[in-house]
Amino acid sequence: MSPQDIAAKVGEVIGTSEWAEMSQERINQFADATGDHQFIHINEEAAKMTPFGGTIAHGFLTLSMIPYLSAESNMPRMEGIKMGVNYGGNKTRFIAPVRSGKRIRGHWKLTEMVEKRPGQWQQTCEITIEIEGEDKPALICEWITMFFV
């Protein structure tokens, strides 16, 4: 699709990803990568004693899954992209913890698509990360991506 075609979808949900498991292995790898070894994420025995009843994914791990979930989604693909970069996020809220072993998926609602300069498009989406079988989402955020065509 052209950037203009995508811009015509402002206000619409433009994509949903496949499910991705938040395994304990993934959580442990994220803990090692970031140095965040808080027991609630990596110590299954100690985490059983918390209100969560077991280990939970780091909030930032859930947030960092956005590019992966985006690639695994049915969102329209923009024609002629040379590069896309994360520009930032607004209003990120961690609503509910993602327990180890649960699956998540993303939903993208296009809220803005603006050509900032010729061939440079700024896309803003409200992203909701759903937890399979849960009433509350893991997180909701406004995410901004800059595309160069």
N, C-alpha and C positions, 0 to 999 in steps of 0.2 A: 504494500500500500504506500501511497505517497504520504508525506507529512501532512498535506492538506486534507487527505481522506481521513487520516487518524484524527486531525483537529476537529473534524465534523462530528466526532463521537464524544466530545466533551459532555460530561454528565452521565455517561453510560459506564456500566461494568464492561471492561474490554478484555478481561481474561481471568482464567482460573488455572492454577497449576495442578500437576499431578501430586499425589501424596508422597511425602518423604518421612522416613522414620527417624526419630531422634533417639538413636540407640545410646546405650551407656558408653560404648566405644567412641562414638562421635563426641559425646559430652567430655569424656576423658581426654580426647585429642585436643579439644578446644581449651580445656583447662591447662594442658601442657603448653599449648601455643601462646596462651595469654598470661600464664602464671597465676591464674585465679583458681586455686585449689581449695576453696571453701568446702567444708565437709558436705554441705547440702547438695553439692554437685557430684562428688566423687566417692564419698564414704557411704555405701549402701546401708550398712548396719546402723551407723549414727543417724542417718537421714530417716530411718524408719521411726525414730522417736520424735520427729517433728510433725506438725499438723499436715504436712504433705504426704507422710507415710512412706517416703522413699526419695530417691534422688530426683532432682529436677534439672533441666537444661538451664544454662546461663541465659539471661535475657538477651545479652548481646550475641549469643550464639543464634538464638531465634531470629534476631534482627539481621545477622550476617547471612542467613539463609535466603534472603531476598533475591540476590543474583541467581542462585541455583534454581529457586522456584520459578523465577521469571523465565529462565531458559527452558524449564519443563512445563511451560504454560501454553495456552492456546491464544495468547495475545497476538494481534496483527503485527506482522514484521514490516518495518519500514524499508522501503526500497532505497538502495544506494548508500547505505550507512558506511561511512569510513571509520567512525569511532563513536562509541557511547561511553560517557563517564558519569559516575555518581557526582552530583552537584551538592547534595545535602538532604537533610531531613528536617521536618518540622513536626511538632506535636506528637512525638513518639510516646506511646503509653503502653506499658506492660500490664495487661489486664489480668491474665491468669497464667500460672506456671505450667510449663510443659513437662510432664513426668517422663522419666526415662522409659523408652519403649513405645511412647505414643507417636502417632503420625500427625503431621501438619500439612496444610496447603495454603496457598495464597490466593487472594482475590484482588484484582486491580480495578479501581474506578478512576477513570480519567477526569481530572478536575480542571486541567489547563494544558494547552499546547500552543506555545507562542514562538514565532520566529524572531529570535533576538537580533540576529544579523543574517545576511544572505547565507543560506546553507547551515545555519546553526539554530537548532530547535530545542527549546526547553520544555520538557514534559513533566507535569506534576500529576501524581496519582495518589489517591488514598488507598493504602494497602492494608488489608485485614488478613492476619494469619490465623486461620481456623485450626482448632485442635479436634481431631476426629473423636466423635462421641461426647464432646463437652458442650455445655451451653454457652460459655463465655469464650471469646477468642483469646489467643495468646497475646497478641498485640495489634494495635492500630497505629498507623503512622501516615504522614504525608511525605512522600518521597519524590525528590526532584532529580531528573536525569537530563544531561545535556547530550544531544545527538548532533553529529557533524555529517552532513550529506554532500 
